[in-house]
Amino acid sequence: MENGKINLQRLVIVSMLLAILVIGLGAYTRLTHAGLGCPDWPTCYGLIDVPETTEQIQKAELAFPERPVEPAKAWNEMIHRYFASTLGLFIFSIAFLSFKCRQEHVPLKLPLFIACLVVFQGALGMWTVTMKLMPIVVMGHLLGGFTTLCLLFLLYLRLSNRSQEPTSSNHIVRYGIIGVFILASQIALGGWTSANYAATSCVELPICQGDWSTQLNFSKAFELIPPEKDSYEYGHLAFNELVTIHVSHRIGAMIATAYLLWLAVMVFRQKNNKATKSSAKLLLLALTVQVMLGISNIWFALPLAVAVAHNVVAVCLMMCLIALIYQARNSHSMLSSHTLSE
């Protein structure tokens, strides 16, 4: 049965790599304005692929006269769907194999929760199309993808290590969990910025251009349920509301960066094992890359490759933080056990 656990670990690793690819493809789809490249779901103009022949395009445009066929955008959307569906099958396989190997002390609740999450994530993908890119749905779909990958990573950590009993006295763990909430809030702000097409509303550094401080309008900028429209593609908010969102994202970035830097320094200054310090080093590396990508997005007017990388590195940063918390928790638990044994 031990082979079953090894196979499960391998399946989780492959699923993590696939999830990173799906997140990147989702960002690429969103940034190329291909979220409505297919106006229906799960098919594309009623097909399992993209209309390409003259006859197929004519039938598609007759069925969806409000949405002319754009093959490049449609393929962006469908490729994302193909890979996301494959990831879903992998996650269901993980849940099945976890149940099969439950006698090997394999986590079962976490894989089942991830399987339920991926079902909800599929529903969000459908609503993204049927609700015509409503910002709250788009942001939720992005956060769902990030959460799926992070939980897969947590499952990998639990499969790879013999987890010790957690302790409430390790302040690195407590501060790390606070960091997770801060970083998650910042990622949500980034998703809201992207979903509302606010990324290019401020084009200067280090502050926004002009009299930005007099334009802030928080009441409308963060309205979760927007006015009903035929489509939310390319945004629906006024310029000052877009500036508000962008400025909020920048302020959040400063807060998250300062906190994670402080957390990493605390890890280095105190007695921790090599694994915990290695996680802190990776956290600093990912944080540095992410800040540079964020600055580049503004400085170079949102290059596609940089914007996609900004999404991918964000989830990698969260994974580094999760690894730090996990290693710190186990390190402290093992240290406490060793002290008691003496």
Buried (B, 14 or more C-beta within 10 A) or exposed (E): EEEBBEBBBEBBBBBBEBBBBBBBBBBBBBBBBBBBBBBBBEEBBBBEEBBBEEEBBEBBBEEBEEBEBBEEBBBBBBBBBBBBBBBBEBBBBBBEBBEBBEEBEBBEEBBBBBBEBBEBBBBBBBBBBEBBBBBBBBBBBBBBBBBBBBBBBBBBBBBEEEBBEEEEEBEBBEBBBEBBEBBBEBBBBBBBBBBBBBBEBBEEEEEBEEEBEEBBBEEEBBEEEBEEEEBBEEBBBEEBBBBBBBBBBBEBBEBBBEBBBEBBEBBEEEEBBEBBBBBBBBBBBBBEBBBBBBBBBBBEEBBEEBBBBBBBBBBBBBBBBBBBBBBBBBBBBEBBEEEEEE
